Amino acid sequence: MFHIFVKGIDAPKNVIEDVSLAFAELTLSGDPMEERILETIDKAKFCDSMSFYDRNGAKAALVVYHRPNETINLKR
């Protein structure tokens, strides 16, 4: 589910501020959802747990998929 928070109003305490760092901490398995995220957002192709071709827009979606109980700041 997608929630929008306004700074200072019901804002969560633990927010992921750096999507790139959060993404770098992930280990991808190549499961069907990861492949679908990559293909749908970036027309990317999964290679292995450490690499895939063209990952620019899919990083945030993959972080959301793997860390669903955390809030991510997508302000950028």
Steps between C-alpha positions, in 0.01 A plus 500: 500500500623850418482767771597866472627666817533873553810609690411569864150352472477133593845443357654158574814486713719261300522629145738376232651823370753352256340256255834428331656393830197289593512340156873425536422306819257267320577157363283424201391143436351538154155400617208570265401824676852643476513415130157653445602822679816528291329425171198722564678810630828499309460235231796351685624141502603305812848343474577362846474597868763771453413651163238589246494719195355854540391546859438876530127529574447159656717548811227661711242241397737216589571659841126529562451136399774374733435739791119537498469606864732798466429847366707632212553869429448546127527878516767515232 
